[in-house]
């Protein structure tokens, strides 16, 4: 399903709507160019899952864990060109059957993921407008 948003708040609401359909163990892949609103989308989903603390891009830390219902993992793999040479448990530390995980720049991790629930693609349309490709409801 393709939708368009006209503000960061609308992009967050799109994330919130997707979160309503998620369950522990689900993995959501979030793709798009730099600055398209991937973290904004994840922030909306995390809020819907009960996260109250600030949700920011974990680009330099790779991942963040947030207290929610259930716990939420947010990974940003932008700076990794491959997982070779990384700790083999890198994904295992975040992607678990008890959590819902959101992965930005997920392509590098695809060979190691087996519980992908949804794929989201965000495209910048100019200004605050975004096009989001979401799984059908």
Backbone torsions as a table, in degrees:
resi	resn	phi	psi	omega
1	UNK	NA	137.0	179.3
2	UNK	-111.5	129.8	174.6
3	UNK	-130.1	160.1	174.5
4	UNK	-118.2	141.0	175.2
5	UNK	-118.6	154.5	-176.3
6	UNK	-118.9	5.9	-180.0
7	UNK	-160.0	161.0	175.3
8	UNK	-58.3	-36.3	-179.9
9	UNK	-63.1	-39.6	177.5
10	UNK	-67.6	-36.3	177.4
11	UNK	-66.1	-40.0	175.6
12	UNK	-62.3	-41.9	179.6
13	UNK	-62.5	-35.4	176.6
14	UNK	-63.4	-40.9	176.0
15	UNK	-63.0	-40.3	178.8
16	UNK	-62.0	-42.3	-180.0
17	UNK	-63.9	-40.4	177.7
18	UNK	-65.3	-41.3	-177.0
19	UNK	-58.4	-30.6	-179.8
20	UNK	-61.5	-21.6	-177.6
21	UNK	-99.6	0.5	-174.7
22	UNK	-92.7	157.3	177.5
23	UNK	-139.1	163.6	179.4
24	UNK	-52.4	138.9	-179.2
25	UNK	95.7	-14.1	179.6
26	UNK	-73.5	144.8	176.2
27	UNK	-121.1	131.4	179.3
28	UNK	-116.8	121.7	177.9
29	UNK	-92.8	126.4	-177.2
30	UNK	-120.1	113.9	-176.2
31	UNK	-117.9	156.8	177.7
32	UNK	156.2	162.1	-179.6
33	UNK	-68.6	171.0	175.8
34	UNK	-56.7	135.6	174.4
35	UNK	79.3	12.4	-177.8
36	UNK	-85.1	-14.1	178.6
37	UNK	109.6	23.1	179.6
38	UNK	-60.5	-48.8	-179.5
39	UNK	-67.5	-33.8	176.4
40	UNK	-61.8	-43.8	177.4
41	UNK	-60.9	-47.7	179.9
42	UNK	-62.4	-39.3	178.5
43	UNK	-57.4	-45.2	178.7
44	UNK	-62.4	-42.4	178.0
45	UNK	-64.3	-44.1	-179.4
46	UNK	-62.3	-41.7	177.9
47	UNK	-59.4	-43.2	179.5
48	UNK	-65.1	-23.9	179.2
49	UNK	-93.1	10.1	173.8
50	UNK	94.9	5.6	178.8
51	UNK	-73.9	127.9	-178.4
52	UNK	-109.7	-17.9	-179.0
53	UNK	-81.3	164.9	179.5
54	UNK	-60.8	136.1	177.3
55	UNK	-108.1	112.9	-177.7
56	UNK	-125.4	165.5	-179.5
57	UNK	-68.0	126.8	178.1
58	UNK	-90.9	35.8	-174.8
59	UNK	-52.2	-44.6	-174.0
60	UNK	-92.3	-13.7	178.0
61	UNK	-105.0	-2.9	-177.0
62	UNK	73.7	-50.4	-176.2
63	UNK	-148.9	157.5	175.2
64	UNK	-130.8	148.0	171.3
65	UNK	-115.2	137.2	-178.6
66	UNK	-126.4	139.8	173.5
67	UNK	-72.1	123.7	178.1
68	UNK	-155.5	-167.4	178.0
69	UNK	-121.1	88.4	-0.4
70	UNK	-82.7	-172.2	176.1
71	UNK	-60.2	145.2	-176.8
72	UNK	-116.3	131.2	173.8
73	UNK	-107.9	137.4	179.5
74	UNK	-130.3	114.2	-179.8
75	UNK	-114.9	146.3	174.9
76	UNK	-129.7	109.3	-175.3
77	UNK	-99.1	19.6	-176.1
78	UNK	-52.7	-45.3	-173.3
79	UNK	-83.2	1.4	178.8
80	UNK	-103.3	124.9	176.8
81	UNK	-89.4	-19.8	177.9
82	UNK	-157.3	161.3	174.8
83	UNK	-93.4	-5.3	175.3
84	UNK	-65.0	136.3	-178.1
85	UNK	88.2	-12.1	175.6
86	UNK	-89.2	160.5	175.4
87	UNK	-54.5	126.1	-178.9
88	UNK	-57.7	-23.0	-178.9
89	UNK	-92.1	8.4	-176.6
90	UNK	-50.4	-54.1	180.0
91	UNK	-69.7	-37.4	-178.2
92	UNK	-61.2	-26.3	178.7
93	UNK	-69.7	-18.9	-176.2
94	UNK	-118.5	-40.9	-175.6
95	UNK	-92.7	103.1	-177.8
96	UNK	-133.3	163.8	178.3
97	UNK	-66.0	-16.8	-177.9
98	UNK	-91.5	-13.2	-174.2
99	UNK	-113.7	162.9	165.0
100	UNK	-104.8	128.1	-176.1
101	UNK	-115.4	136.9	174.6
102	UNK	-115.6	127.0	-179.9
103	UNK	-118.7	117.4	171.7
104	UNK	-89.6	146.1	-176.8
105	UNK	53.7	57.2	-169.5
106	UNK	-81.8	-10.2	-171.3
107	UNK	-52.6	-39.2	-177.8
108	UNK	-64.2	-24.5	-176.1
109	UNK	-95.9	-10.2	-173.3
110	UNK	-51.3	-42.4	-179.3
111	UNK	-61.9	-20.7	-177.0
112	UNK	-101.6	0.6	-176.7
113	UNK	-102.5	133.5	178.6
114	UNK	-126.9	1.5	-178.2
115	UNK	-123.7	39.0	-179.8
116	UNK	-68.4	120.4	-178.7
117	UNK	-96.1	-36.7	-174.9
118	UNK	-149.8	150.1	173.8
119	UNK	-121.1	129.8	-179.5
120	UNK	-123.1	132.3	177.2
121	UNK	-123.0	129.2	-178.7
122	UNK	-118.3	133.7	-179.3
123	UNK	-125.0	136.1	178.1
124	UNK	-80.9	127.5	-179.5
125	UNK	-107.5	3.9	-177.5
126	UNK	108.1	140.5	-177.9
127	UNK	59.4	-134.2	178.6
128	UNK	-93.0	3.6	-176.5
129	UNK	-80.8	137.5	178.9
130	UNK	-135.7	149.3	169.9
131	UNK	-108.9	130.2	180.0
132	UNK	-119.4	127.8	171.4
133	UNK	-97.2	116.4	-176.3
134	UNK	-122.0	158.0	174.9
135	UNK	-66.3	148.6	177.7
136	UNK	-61.0	147.0	-178.6
137	UNK	-78.6	NA	NA
